[in-house]
Amino acid sequence: MDVRVRHPRIHSKFITMIPYGRHSINEADIEAVVRVLKGDWLTIGPLVEQFEDVLQNVVGAPCITVSSGTAALHCAFAAIDLSQGDEVITPPITFIATQATAALFGAKIVFADVQLDTGNIDPNCVESLINSRTKAIVAVDYAGHPAELDELRAIADRHGIYLIEDAAHSIGSVYRDRKIGSIADITTFSFFPTKNLTTGEGGAVSSINPALLEKAKRFSRQGLIRNVSEFKITDQGPWHQEVHKFGLNYRLPDILCALGISQLERLSEFKSKRQDLFNFYSAELSNTIFVSPVVRDYVEPMWHLFPARVDPNRRKMIFESLRRMNIGVQVNYIPAYWHPVFQDLGHKRGECPNAEKFYLSEISLPMSYAISEAHVKEVIESLKSI
Ligand SMILES: Cc1ncc(COP(=O)(O)O)c(C=O)c1O
């Protein structure tokens, strides 16, 4: 299958290139969606719970589905009652949604530096940032490699604060024999097309704590309460429902849940292809100018990205050369506090030196289930030609 796609953002003209990430949709996926389109429930139907049930098996904790990974994070912060004046500790090497969704509750974003090898939040940098206003530590499993969850969990427990895990990259990953989704107080997932599985747009929240999950769910469903025993208004009829706290509509429709259920059937296939690609790149790139990612011996990542590292002085040249050769490389990510929205709040370059070193040398190579052998070969040949 040809996985070259039109990429409107890369140049002003449409061009084709081997993308850094791409979905894989098969006939079973299409049939599953079409069945919903022909049925009675496009949304709030039975497939929502069905998807949540199968997801629970995959992530090892009860789940709710939502409309994106960003929505999932927003729900997670709602569930811990994040408010004005609270502080949240996050790593800078992540997509801005990790911070934006907390900042929208009026929380102060505090940046903890990352480990130079994994790009994940460094537990040694976290504790000194905790004070009486700190409400949560947020770990991001960068590229699919789980963060140091036991160390972070211990710090969170010592200070009576929450551990939230942004697992947008890491559904299907395993940390010390435990499934990602079953470890933090709340874990969030994304099903964007470049991710490990897709529903087009979509996401999920998992939690081992039923009260937190219920709060996340309520926030994602307009804050509506239908449970009679919780009603404050008691003189209405059977139609009654009420709101105690504002929420939003972050529901994932049945159409997309059907796609998710079907995709989940291939999750282990997706994982092993991504692992094979990881192994192949790592072997081919040894003794080249590209340094492959490290893997801790107690994790089994499901690789969302292949974040190679190069000489920071040559990164731009390498990136531009590869793009000219139609290899859809990416850089993940600019340190979050470099965004003008954080500079306006007084954050300065230099705040997290490892994150900056990591960013300046990082270049993500095409990594997806859908990539063909011919294109993998083309990627490797292009990399070696530099
Ligand atoms: C680390 C991280 N968190 C959150 C998100 C947000 O997910 P979504 O695009 O599904 O809203 C992304 C998406 O790229 C991400 O990479």
The ligand as a MOL file (V3000), in Angstrom:
LIG
                    3D

  0  0  0     0  0            999 V3000
M  V30 BEGIN CTAB
M  V30 COUNTS 16 16 0 0 0
M  V30 BEGIN ATOM
M  V30 1 C 1.7810 14.1300 24.5360 0
M  V30 2 C 0.4620 14.5330 23.9680 0
M  V30 3 N -0.5230 14.8880 24.8040 0
M  V30 4 C -1.7400 15.2300 24.3430 0
M  V30 5 C -2.0200 15.2560 22.9990 0
M  V30 6 C -3.3570 15.6940 22.5330 0
M  V30 7 O -4.0420 14.6970 21.8500 0
M  V30 8 P -5.1460 15.0390 20.7500 0
M  V30 9 O -4.4390 15.4770 19.5200 0
M  V30 10 O -5.8760 13.7490 20.5630 0
M  V30 11 O -6.0130 16.1020 21.3190 0
M  V30 12 C -1.0310 14.8850 22.0870 0
M  V30 13 C -1.3280 14.8900 20.6520 0
M  V30 14 O -0.5050 15.0000 19.8040 0
M  V30 15 C 0.2520 14.5170 22.5820 0
M  V30 16 O 1.2350 14.1640 21.7430 0
M  V30 END ATOM
M  V30 BEGIN BOND
M  V30 1 1 1 2
M  V30 2 1 2 3
M  V30 3 2 2 15
M  V30 4 2 3 4
M  V30 5 1 4 5
M  V30 6 1 5 6
M  V30 7 2 5 12
M  V30 8 1 6 7
M  V30 9 1 7 8
M  V30 10 2 8 9
M  V30 11 1 8 10
M  V30 12 1 8 11
M  V30 13 1 12 13
M  V30 14 1 12 15
M  V30 15 2 13 14
M  V30 16 1 15 16
M  V30 END BOND
M  V30 END CTAB
M  END
